[in-house]
Amino acid sequence: MTSKVFLALRVPADPKRAFEVFTQEIGSWWQPSGLFSVSDAGDGRPAFEPGMGGRLITTFEDGSEFEIGRISVWEPGKRLVFAWRQANFSAEQSTEVEVCFERVGAETRISIEHRAWDTIPRRHAARHGFPEHATLQRAADWWRSSLHALKEWIAR
C-alpha cells in the first residue's frame, strides 16, 4: 500500500466553479511551503494546461519554467489527477495527486489524496530525513494551507 495524505474541505461554490478555480486560478491561491518547495528558487507561479496530457508547470521570476507533472485524469467539476514532482526528484521519482469535487448542499467538498510518498527515499532532500508519519503530517499541513487559501479566494 502506498503512503498517502488525504484531506477534504468544503468551499462555497458548485463543483464546476470549484474545479475552475482549482485549475485556472491556482497561481492566485497557491500557498508555497518551505519544506516542499518545487525548487531551490521556490514554487514560482503554478498553472495547469487544461485537459488529459496537459501539464502542471510553474514559472519562476526569471521566466524559466519547470514541469511539475502531467494530467492523467481531467473531468471538469468531478475529478483531476496529476503527477507531482519537485525539481530535485530523479526522472523516475514522482508522486500523484487526485482531487475530487463533490456537491454537498450549496457547497463543494474538495478532497485531495497525495500518494506515493513511499517512492521517495527517506534520505531524499524532499523528505528532510523525516520518518514516514512526520513527512505525511507536514505534507497534509501544506495541502491544508493551500485549500484554506482556495476557500478564501472563492469566497471573495
C-alpha positions as CSV (number, residue, x, y, z in Angstrom):
1,M,0.0,0.0,0.0
2,T,1.3,3.4,-0.9
3,S,1.8,6.1,1.7
4,K,-0.6,9.0,1.2
5,V,-2.1,12.1,2.6
6,F,-5.9,12.6,2.4
7,L,-7.8,15.7,3.4
8,A,-11.0,17.4,2.4
9,L,-12.5,20.9,2.8
10,R,-15.8,22.4,1.8
11,V,-15.8,25.6,-0.3
12,P,-18.7,28.0,-1.1
13,A,-19.1,27.1,-4.8
14,D,-20.6,24.5,-7.0
15,P,-18.3,21.7,-8.3
16,K,-17.9,23.2,-11.7
17,R,-16.7,26.6,-10.2
18,A,-14.5,24.9,-7.6
19,F,-12.8,22.9,-10.4
20,E,-12.3,26.0,-12.5
21,V,-10.8,27.9,-9.6
22,F,-8.5,25.0,-8.6
23,T,-7.2,24.6,-12.2
24,Q,-7.5,28.0,-13.8
25,E,-6.6,30.2,-10.9
26,I,-4.1,28.1,-9.0
27,G,-1.5,30.8,-9.3
28,S,-3.7,33.1,-7.3
29,W,-4.5,30.9,-4.3
30,W,-1.5,28.6,-4.1
31,Q,0.4,28.6,-0.8
32,P,4.1,27.8,-1.1
33,S,5.7,25.6,1.5
34,G,9.3,26.0,2.8
35,L,9.5,22.2,3.3
36,F,8.1,21.1,0.0
37,S,9.3,23.8,-2.5
38,V,9.2,22.9,-6.1
39,S,12.8,24.1,-6.5
40,D,15.5,25.9,-4.7
41,A,14.0,29.1,-6.3
42,G,10.7,28.4,-4.6
43,D,7.3,27.4,-6.1
44,G,7.1,30.1,-8.8
45,R,3.7,30.7,-10.2
46,P,1.9,27.4,-11.0
47,A,-0.5,26.9,-13.9
48,F,-2.4,24.0,-15.4
49,E,-2.6,23.3,-19.2
50,P,-6.1,22.0,-19.4
51,G,-7.1,18.5,-20.5
52,M,-5.7,15.0,-20.4
53,G,-2.0,15.1,-21.0
54,G,-1.8,18.7,-20.1
55,R,1.0,19.9,-17.8
56,L,1.2,21.5,-14.4
57,I,4.0,23.9,-14.8
58,T,5.4,26.6,-12.7
59,T,7.1,29.8,-14.0
60,F,9.8,31.4,-11.9
61,E,10.7,35.1,-11.6
62,D,13.5,34.8,-14.2
63,G,10.9,33.4,-16.8
64,S,12.2,29.8,-16.6
65,E,9.6,27.0,-16.3
66,F,9.5,23.7,-14.6
67,E,7.1,20.8,-15.4
68,I,5.8,19.6,-12.1
69,G,3.7,16.8,-13.7
70,R,1.2,15.7,-16.4
71,I,-2.5,15.4,-16.0
72,S,-3.8,11.8,-16.3
73,V,-7.5,12.5,-15.5
74,W,-9.4,15.7,-16.4
75,E,-13.1,15.5,-15.5
76,P,-14.3,19.2,-15.0
77,G,-16.4,19.5,-11.9
78,K,-15.6,16.0,-10.8
79,R,-12.0,14.8,-10.7
80,L,-8.5,15.8,-11.5
81,V,-5.4,13.5,-11.3
82,F,-1.8,14.7,-12.0
83,A,1.8,13.7,-11.3
84,W,3.7,15.8,-8.8
85,R,7.4,16.1,-8.7
86,Q,9.9,18.5,-7.3
87,A,12.9,19.7,-9.3
88,N,15.2,17.6,-7.1
89,F,13.4,14.4,-7.9
90,S,15.2,12.0,-10.3
91,A,13.5,11.2,-13.6
92,E,11.8,8.1,-12.2
93,Q,10.6,9.7,-9.0
94,S,7.1,11.1,-8.8
95,T,4.1,11.3,-6.5
96,E,0.5,11.6,-7.6
97,V,-2.3,13.9,-6.6
98,E,-6.0,13.1,-7.0
99,V,-8.5,15.9,-6.4
100,C,-12.3,15.2,-6.3
101,F,-15.1,17.7,-6.3
102,E,-18.4,16.6,-4.7
103,R,-21.5,18.7,-4.2
104,V,-22.7,18.9,-0.6
105,G,-25.8,21.1,-0.4
106,A,-24.8,24.6,-1.7
107,E,-21.1,23.8,-1.2
108,T,-18.5,21.5,-2.8
109,R,-16.3,19.2,-0.8
110,I,-12.8,19.2,-2.4
111,S,-10.8,16.1,-1.3
112,I,-7.2,15.7,-2.0
113,E,-5.2,12.4,-1.9
114,H,-1.5,12.9,-2.5
115,R,0.0,9.5,-2.8
116,A,3.2,7.5,-3.5
117,W,5.3,9.3,-0.8
118,D,6.9,5.9,-0.1
119,T,8.6,6.1,-3.6
120,I,10.7,9.0,-2.3
121,P,13.5,7.7,-0.1
122,R,13.7,8.9,3.4
123,R,17.2,10.3,2.7
124,H,15.9,12.4,-0.2
125,A,16.0,16.2,0.4
126,A,12.2,16.4,-0.2
127,R,11.6,14.2,2.9
128,H,14.1,16.2,5.0
129,G,15.1,12.9,6.8
130,F,11.7,12.8,8.5
131,P,10.1,9.4,9.3
132,E,7.1,8.5,7.2
133,H,4.5,9.7,9.7
134,A,6.2,13.1,10.0
135,T,6.6,13.5,6.2
136,L,2.9,12.8,5.7
137,Q,1.8,15.1,8.5
138,R,3.8,18.0,7.1
139,A,2.5,17.3,3.5
140,A,-1.0,17.4,4.9
141,D,-0.3,20.7,6.6
142,W,0.9,22.1,3.3
143,W,-2.2,21.0,1.4
144,R,-4.5,22.2,4.2
145,S,-2.9,25.7,4.0
146,S,-3.4,25.8,0.2
147,L,-7.0,24.5,0.5
148,H,-7.9,27.2,3.1
149,A,-6.4,29.8,0.7
150,L,-8.5,28.4,-2.1
151,K,-11.6,28.6,0.1
152,E,-10.9,32.2,0.9
153,W,-10.2,33.0,-2.8
154,I,-13.6,31.5,-3.8
155,A,-15.4,33.4,-1.0
156,R,-14.3,36.8,-2.4
